[in-house]
């Protein structure tokens, strides 16, 4: 690497490293680690067995993939069972949340553009 090119090491992360990312408590039994870029944001959400988030919406488009466990995705007025490997898109403005199955769940959410309220530590989902 030449002196004129900065290291890219800061751009690499590990999904299983609990110390990596910006920690945010979303609700009882739900935590996330946030990784923000210029045009997109990743959120690694851990949901305790049986825990459920707050129904909320925001203007940003959101994609999600279930990495581990099982859950019910509440989206709009529907409840849809999801298992490992399932992924979905939530358009901006659509109310949504997740309820983990008996073994809990781990979800990777991707937001575009990045959510401003998730760029700093805090609690809650941010938008109503």
PyMOL commands that place a pseudoatom at each C-alpha (Angstrom):
pseudoatom trace, name=CA, resn=UNK, resi=1, chain=A, elem=C, hetatm=0, pos=[0.000, 0.000, 0.000]
pseudoatom trace, name=CA, resn=UNK, resi=2, chain=A, elem=C, hetatm=0, pos=[1.379, 3.401, -0.924]
pseudoatom trace, name=CA, resn=UNK, resi=3, chain=A, elem=C, hetatm=0, pos=[1.459, 6.349, 1.461]
pseudoatom trace, name=CA, resn=UNK, resi=4, chain=A, elem=C, hetatm=0, pos=[-1.100, 8.188, -0.702]
pseudoatom trace, name=CA, resn=UNK, resi=5, chain=A, elem=C, hetatm=0, pos=[-3.824, 5.573, -0.194]
pseudoatom trace, name=CA, resn=UNK, resi=6, chain=A, elem=C, hetatm=0, pos=[-5.453, 5.321, 3.249]
pseudoatom trace, name=CA, resn=UNK, resi=7, chain=A, elem=C, hetatm=0, pos=[-5.969, 1.933, 4.837]
pseudoatom trace, name=CA, resn=UNK, resi=8, chain=A, elem=C, hetatm=0, pos=[-9.320, 0.291, 4.212]
pseudoatom trace, name=CA, resn=UNK, resi=9, chain=A, elem=C, hetatm=0, pos=[-9.147, -1.729, 7.464]
pseudoatom trace, name=CA, resn=UNK, resi=10, chain=A, elem=C, hetatm=0, pos=[-11.780, 0.477, 9.145]
pseudoatom trace, name=CA, resn=UNK, resi=11, chain=A, elem=C, hetatm=0, pos=[-14.267, -0.616, 6.444]
pseudoatom trace, name=CA, resn=UNK, resi=12, chain=A, elem=C, hetatm=0, pos=[-14.151, -4.299, 7.526]
pseudoatom trace, name=CA, resn=UNK, resi=13, chain=A, elem=C, hetatm=0, pos=[-16.403, -5.750, 10.243]
pseudoatom trace, name=CA, resn=UNK, resi=14, chain=A, elem=C, hetatm=0, pos=[-17.551, -9.093, 11.653]
pseudoatom trace, name=CA, resn=UNK, resi=15, chain=A, elem=C, hetatm=0, pos=[-21.241, -9.877, 12.078]
pseudoatom trace, name=CA, resn=UNK, resi=16, chain=A, elem=C, hetatm=0, pos=[-20.571, -11.993, 15.196]
pseudoatom trace, name=CA, resn=UNK, resi=17, chain=A, elem=C, hetatm=0, pos=[-18.335, -9.459, 16.998]
pseudoatom trace, name=CA, resn=UNK, resi=18, chain=A, elem=C, hetatm=0, pos=[-20.581, -8.040, 19.741]
pseudoatom trace, name=CA, resn=UNK, resi=19, chain=A, elem=C, hetatm=0, pos=[-18.140, -5.140, 20.289]
pseudoatom trace, name=CA, resn=UNK, resi=20, chain=A, elem=C, hetatm=0, pos=[-18.268, -4.028, 16.635]
pseudoatom trace, name=CA, resn=UNK, resi=21, chain=A, elem=C, hetatm=0, pos=[-20.653, -1.279, 15.521]
pseudoatom trace, name=CA, resn=UNK, resi=22, chain=A, elem=C, hetatm=0, pos=[-22.723, 1.330, 17.315]
pseudoatom trace, name=CA, resn=UNK, resi=23, chain=A, elem=C, hetatm=0, pos=[-24.907, -0.381, 19.936]
pseudoatom trace, name=CA, resn=UNK, resi=24, chain=A, elem=C, hetatm=0, pos=[-28.558, 0.661, 20.261]
pseudoatom trace, name=CA, resn=UNK, resi=25, chain=A, elem=C, hetatm=0, pos=[-31.279, -0.853, 22.474]
pseudoatom trace, name=CA, resn=UNK, resi=26, chain=A, elem=C, hetatm=0, pos=[-34.469, -0.895, 20.431]
pseudoatom trace, name=CA, resn=UNK, resi=27, chain=A, elem=C, hetatm=0, pos=[-36.862, -2.407, 23.018]
pseudoatom trace, name=CA, resn=UNK, resi=28, chain=A, elem=C, hetatm=0, pos=[-36.720, -4.934, 25.875]
pseudoatom trace, name=CA, resn=UNK, resi=29, chain=A, elem=C, hetatm=0, pos=[-35.023, -8.020, 24.406]
pseudoatom trace, name=CA, resn=UNK, resi=30, chain=A, elem=C, hetatm=0, pos=[-34.015, -6.263, 21.149]
pseudoatom trace, name=CA, resn=UNK, resi=31, chain=A, elem=C, hetatm=0, pos=[-30.602, -4.782, 20.504]
pseudoatom trace, name=CA, resn=UNK, resi=32, chain=A, elem=C, hetatm=0, pos=[-28.860, -3.739, 17.338]
pseudoatom trace, name=CA, resn=UNK, resi=33, chain=A, elem=C, hetatm=0, pos=[-25.386, -2.903, 16.143]
pseudoatom trace, name=CA, resn=UNK, resi=34, chain=A, elem=C, hetatm=0, pos=[-25.331, -0.163, 13.494]
pseudoatom trace, name=CA, resn=UNK, resi=35, chain=A, elem=C, hetatm=0, pos=[-22.868, 0.226, 10.625]
pseudoatom trace, name=CA, resn=UNK, resi=36, chain=A, elem=C, hetatm=0, pos=[-23.418, 3.471, 8.695]
pseudoatom trace, name=CA, resn=UNK, resi=37, chain=A, elem=C, hetatm=0, pos=[-22.084, 4.374, 5.292]
pseudoatom trace, name=CA, resn=UNK, resi=38, chain=A, elem=C, hetatm=0, pos=[-22.757, 7.329, 3.045]
pseudoatom trace, name=CA, resn=UNK, resi=39, chain=A, elem=C, hetatm=0, pos=[-25.648, 5.804, 1.051]
pseudoatom trace, name=CA, resn=UNK, resi=40, chain=A, elem=C, hetatm=0, pos=[-26.684, 2.734, 3.080]
pseudoatom trace, name=CA, resn=UNK, resi=41, chain=A, elem=C, hetatm=0, pos=[-26.795, 1.526, 6.667]
pseudoatom trace, name=CA, resn=UNK, resi=42, chain=A, elem=C, hetatm=0, pos=[-26.641, -2.006, 8.086]
pseudoatom trace, name=CA, resn=UNK, resi=43, chain=A, elem=C, hetatm=0, pos=[-28.217, -3.020, 11.381]
pseudoatom trace, name=CA, resn=UNK, resi=44, chain=A, elem=C, hetatm=0, pos=[-27.548, -6.417, 13.001]
pseudoatom trace, name=CA, resn=UNK, resi=45, chain=A, elem=C, hetatm=0, pos=[-30.570, -7.002, 15.258]
pseudoatom trace, name=CA, resn=UNK, resi=46, chain=A, elem=C, hetatm=0, pos=[-30.629, -9.623, 18.011]
pseudoatom trace, name=CA, resn=UNK, resi=47, chain=A, elem=C, hetatm=0, pos=[-34.087, -10.542, 19.325]
pseudoatom trace, name=CA, resn=UNK, resi=48, chain=A, elem=C, hetatm=0, pos=[-34.521, -12.604, 22.500]
pseudoatom trace, name=CA, resn=UNK, resi=49, chain=A, elem=C, hetatm=0, pos=[-36.889, -15.607, 22.381]
pseudoatom trace, name=CA, resn=UNK, resi=50, chain=A, elem=C, hetatm=0, pos=[-40.487, -14.380, 22.202]
pseudoatom trace, name=CA, resn=UNK, resi=51, chain=A, elem=C, hetatm=0, pos=[-39.503, -10.688, 22.277]
pseudoatom trace, name=CA, resn=UNK, resi=52, chain=A, elem=C, hetatm=0, pos=[-41.289, -8.254, 19.990]
pseudoatom trace, name=CA, resn=UNK, resi=53, chain=A, elem=C, hetatm=0, pos=[-40.430, -4.819, 18.702]
pseudoatom trace, name=CA, resn=UNK, resi=54, chain=A, elem=C, hetatm=0, pos=[-42.678, -1.779, 18.615]
pseudoatom trace, name=CA, resn=UNK, resi=55, chain=A, elem=C, hetatm=0, pos=[-44.783, -1.274, 15.497]
pseudoatom trace, name=CA, resn=UNK, resi=56, chain=A, elem=C, hetatm=0, pos=[-43.157, 1.697, 13.750]
pseudoatom trace, name=CA, resn=UNK, resi=57, chain=A, elem=C, hetatm=0, pos=[-42.449, 3.223, 10.343]
pseudoatom trace, name=CA, resn=UNK, resi=58, chain=A, elem=C, hetatm=0, pos=[-39.884, 5.533, 8.786]
pseudoatom trace, name=CA, resn=UNK, resi=59, chain=A, elem=C, hetatm=0, pos=[-39.358, 7.108, 5.369]
pseudoatom trace, name=CA, resn=UNK, resi=60, chain=A, elem=C, hetatm=0, pos=[-36.272, 5.032, 4.505]
pseudoatom trace, name=CA, resn=UNK, resi=61, chain=A, elem=C, hetatm=0, pos=[-36.541, 1.848, 2.448]
pseudoatom trace, name=CA, resn=UNK, resi=62, chain=A, elem=C, hetatm=0, pos=[-35.545, -1.230, 4.471]
pseudoatom trace, name=CA, resn=UNK, resi=63, chain=A, elem=C, hetatm=0, pos=[-34.457, -4.716, 3.441]
pseudoatom trace, name=CA, resn=UNK, resi=64, chain=A, elem=C, hetatm=0, pos=[-34.105, -7.522, 5.993]
pseudoatom trace, name=CA, resn=UNK, resi=65, chain=A, elem=C, hetatm=0, pos=[-32.761, -11.080, 6.036]
pseudoatom trace, name=CA, resn=UNK, resi=66, chain=A, elem=C, hetatm=0, pos=[-33.260, -13.607, 8.829]
pseudoatom trace, name=CA, resn=UNK, resi=67, chain=A, elem=C, hetatm=0, pos=[-29.782, -14.918, 9.685]
pseudoatom trace, name=CA, resn=UNK, resi=68, chain=A, elem=C, hetatm=0, pos=[-30.696, -17.169, 12.625]
pseudoatom trace, name=CA, resn=UNK, resi=69, chain=A, elem=C, hetatm=0, pos=[-33.789, -18.454, 14.420]
pseudoatom trace, name=CA, resn=UNK, resi=70, chain=A, elem=C, hetatm=0, pos=[-37.391, -17.881, 13.419]
pseudoatom trace, name=CA, resn=UNK, resi=71, chain=A, elem=C, hetatm=0, pos=[-39.794, -14.965, 13.648]
pseudoatom trace, name=CA, resn=UNK, resi=72, chain=A, elem=C, hetatm=0, pos=[-43.055, -13.410, 12.610]
pseudoatom trace, name=CA, resn=UNK, resi=73, chain=A, elem=C, hetatm=0, pos=[-42.640, -10.346, 10.413]
pseudoatom trace, name=CA, resn=UNK, resi=74, chain=A, elem=C, hetatm=0, pos=[-45.460, -7.879, 10.950]
pseudoatom trace, name=CA, resn=UNK, resi=75, chain=A, elem=C, hetatm=0, pos=[-45.645, -5.687, 7.878]
pseudoatom trace, name=CA, resn=UNK, resi=76, chain=A, elem=C, hetatm=0, pos=[-48.588, -3.485, 7.030]
pseudoatom trace, name=CA, resn=UNK, resi=77, chain=A, elem=C, hetatm=0, pos=[-51.604, -5.448, 8.275]
pseudoatom trace, name=CA, resn=UNK, resi=78, chain=A, elem=C, hetatm=0, pos=[-50.043, -8.886, 7.662]
pseudoatom trace, name=CA, resn=UNK, resi=79, chain=A, elem=C, hetatm=0, pos=[-48.132, -11.314, 9.886]
pseudoatom trace, name=CA, resn=UNK, resi=80, chain=A, elem=C, hetatm=0, pos=[-45.748, -13.488, 7.879]
pseudoatom trace, name=CA, resn=UNK, resi=81, chain=A, elem=C, hetatm=0, pos=[-43.681, -16.351, 9.337]
pseudoatom trace, name=CA, resn=UNK, resi=82, chain=A, elem=C, hetatm=0, pos=[-40.006, -16.198, 8.352]
pseudoatom trace, name=CA, resn=UNK, resi=83, chain=A, elem=C, hetatm=0, pos=[-37.206, -18.727, 8.752]
pseudoatom trace, name=CA, resn=UNK, resi=84, chain=A, elem=C, hetatm=0, pos=[-33.443, -18.616, 8.256]
pseudoatom trace, name=CA, resn=UNK, resi=85, chain=A, elem=C, hetatm=0, pos=[-32.559, -17.321, 4.806]
pseudoatom trace, name=CA, resn=UNK, resi=86, chain=A, elem=C, hetatm=0, pos=[-35.852, -15.527, 4.149]
pseudoatom trace, name=CA, resn=UNK, resi=87, chain=A, elem=C, hetatm=0, pos=[-35.522, -11.871, 3.162]
pseudoatom trace, name=CA, resn=UNK, resi=88, chain=A, elem=C, hetatm=0, pos=[-37.968, -9.054, 2.519]
pseudoatom trace, name=CA, resn=UNK, resi=89, chain=A, elem=C, hetatm=0, pos=[-38.338, -5.422, 1.497]
pseudoatom trace, name=CA, resn=UNK, resi=90, chain=A, elem=C, hetatm=0, pos=[-40.237, -2.815, 3.488]
pseudoatom trace, name=CA, resn=UNK, resi=91, chain=A, elem=C, hetatm=0, pos=[-41.051, 0.330, 1.528]
pseudoatom trace, name=CA, resn=UNK, resi=92, chain=A, elem=C, hetatm=0, pos=[-40.744, 3.639, 3.369]
pseudoatom trace, name=CA, resn=UNK, resi=93, chain=A, elem=C, hetatm=0, pos=[-43.807, 4.555, 5.436]
pseudoatom trace, name=CA, resn=UNK, resi=94, chain=A, elem=C, hetatm=0, pos=[-45.082, 0.965, 5.915]
pseudoatom trace, name=CA, resn=UNK, resi=95, chain=A, elem=C, hetatm=0, pos=[-45.661, 0.035, 9.607]
pseudoatom trace, name=CA, resn=UNK, resi=96, chain=A, elem=C, hetatm=0, pos=[-43.615, -3.004, 10.651]
pseudoatom trace, name=CA, resn=UNK, resi=97, chain=A, elem=C, hetatm=0, pos=[-42.004, -4.966, 13.479]
pseudoatom trace, name=CA, resn=UNK, resi=98, chain=A, elem=C, hetatm=0, pos=[-40.726, -8.479, 14.335]
pseudoatom trace, name=CA, resn=UNK, resi=99, chain=A, elem=C, hetatm=0, pos=[-41.658, -11.068, 16.943]
pseudoatom trace, name=CA, resn=UNK, resi=100, chain=A, elem=C, hetatm=0, pos=[-39.000, -13.722, 17.580]
pseudoatom trace, name=CA, resn=UNK, resi=101, chain=A, elem=C, hetatm=0, pos=[-39.765, -17.415, 17.753]
pseudoatom trace, name=CA, resn=UNK, resi=102, chain=A, elem=C, hetatm=0, pos=[-38.905, -19.671, 20.714]
pseudoatom trace, name=CA, resn=UNK, resi=103, chain=A, elem=C, hetatm=0, pos=[-35.174, -19.762, 19.859]
pseudoatom trace, name=CA, resn=UNK, resi=104, chain=A, elem=C, hetatm=0, pos=[-34.864, -16.014, 19.251]
pseudoatom trace, name=CA, resn=UNK, resi=105, chain=A, elem=C, hetatm=0, pos=[-33.708, -14.410, 16.022]
pseudoatom trace, name=CA, resn=UNK, resi=106, chain=A, elem=C, hetatm=0, pos=[-30.877, -12.508, 14.389]
pseudoatom trace, name=CA, resn=UNK, resi=107, chain=A, elem=C, hetatm=0, pos=[-31.762, -10.174, 11.513]
pseudoatom trace, name=CA, resn=UNK, resi=108, chain=A, elem=C, hetatm=0, pos=[-29.639, -8.123, 9.151]
pseudoatom trace, name=CA, resn=UNK, resi=109, chain=A, elem=C, hetatm=0, pos=[-31.477, -4.931, 8.161]
pseudoatom trace, name=CA, resn=UNK, resi=110, chain=A, elem=C, hetatm=0, pos=[-30.283, -2.637, 5.375]
pseudoatom trace, name=CA, resn=UNK, resi=111, chain=A, elem=C, hetatm=0, pos=[-31.551, 0.945, 5.148]
pseudoatom trace, name=CA, resn=UNK, resi=112, chain=A, elem=C, hetatm=0, pos=[-31.283, 3.366, 2.253]
pseudoatom trace, name=CA, resn=UNK, resi=113, chain=A, elem=C, hetatm=0, pos=[-30.683, 6.162, 2.783]
pseudoatom trace, name=CA, resn=UNK, resi=114, chain=A, elem=C, hetatm=0, pos=[-29.146, 5.771, 6.249]
pseudoatom trace, name=CA, resn=UNK, resi=115, chain=A, elem=C, hetatm=0, pos=[-31.445, 6.628, 9.162]
pseudoatom trace, name=CA, resn=UNK, resi=116, chain=A, elem=C, hetatm=0, pos=[-30.236, 9.846, 10.815]
pseudoatom trace, name=CA, resn=UNK, resi=117, chain=A, elem=C, hetatm=0, pos=[-31.424, 8.812, 14.308]
pseudoatom trace, name=CA, resn=UNK, resi=118, chain=A, elem=C, hetatm=0, pos=[-29.353, 5.605, 14.095]
pseudoatom trace, name=CA, resn=UNK, resi=119, chain=A, elem=C, hetatm=0, pos=[-26.068, 7.484, 13.564]
pseudoatom trace, name=CA, resn=UNK, resi=120, chain=A, elem=C, hetatm=0, pos=[-25.739, 8.054, 17.318]
pseudoatom trace, name=CA, resn=UNK, resi=121, chain=A, elem=C, hetatm=0, pos=[-26.232, 5.892, 20.426]
pseudoatom trace, name=CA, resn=UNK, resi=122, chain=A, elem=C, hetatm=0, pos=[-29.713, 5.860, 21.871]
pseudoatom trace, name=CA, resn=UNK, resi=123, chain=A, elem=C, hetatm=0, pos=[-32.799, 3.854, 22.621]
pseudoatom trace, name=CA, resn=UNK, resi=124, chain=A, elem=C, hetatm=0, pos=[-35.916, 2.995, 20.687]
pseudoatom trace, name=CA, resn=UNK, resi=125, chain=A, elem=C, hetatm=0, pos=[-36.828, 2.733, 17.031]
pseudoatom trace, name=CA, resn=UNK, resi=126, chain=A, elem=C, hetatm=0, pos=[-36.730, 6.458, 16.388]
pseudoatom trace, name=CA, resn=UNK, resi=127, chain=A, elem=C, hetatm=0, pos=[-39.742, 7.058, 14.126]
pseudoatom trace, name=CA, resn=UNK, resi=128, chain=A, elem=C, hetatm=0, pos=[-43.391, 6.659, 15.158]
for i in range(1, 128): cmd.bond("trace and resi %d" % i, "trace and resi %d" % (i + 1))
show_as sticks, trace
zoom trace
